[in-house]
Amino acid sequence: MSSDANGRHLSLATPPSDLSLLENTFQQYQGQRGALIPILQAAQDIYGYLPREVLELIARQLGVSLGKVYGVATFYSQFYLERRGRHVLKLCDGTACHVKGAPLVLAAVEEAFAIEPGETTADGELTMEIVYCMGSCALAPVAVIDGVVAGRIRQEWLVQQVKRQITAA
């Protein structure tokens, strides 16, 4: 596995099941300048991430180099080149959260799920990310579980909430 300039791990080996799912997207943006980002967004919505085969297809369809497509996909943090878990946990480690105990929360999640920031569990259930501000400093420490913000979190509580999310789905 290699890493990009931002230290994100790149795994481009797993092909999507059906590249034809992008046909409507290409038709929608046909001939439009500046369509690369919306096409990447649509592709990620379809596949959940941007596998190499999808990046290659987008480059061919738009008549641009794979390097240009890859450069855009790796520049913006909204795009993922690896499969993500069914559940996503974002832990804030900004100044307020860090001071209020984020490192302890992080350690508990790492231990409970055998996962480090930026990784997905082997079973594909959970992806954990570190972010550096969620704009909820008064609620520090803060986490977001599948898009739901939780404030003033503690280690045991967060581990239990994540386990509930995983078993409920």
ABEGO torsion letter per residue (X at the ends): XBBBAAGBBBBAABBBABAAAAAAAAAAABGBBGAAAAAAAAAAAAAGBBBAAAAAAAAAAAGBBAAAAAAAAAABAABBABBBBABBBBBBABAAAAAAGAAAAAAAAAAAAGBBBGBBBAAGABBBBBBABAGAAAAOBBBBBGGBBBBGBBAAAAAAAAAAAAAAX
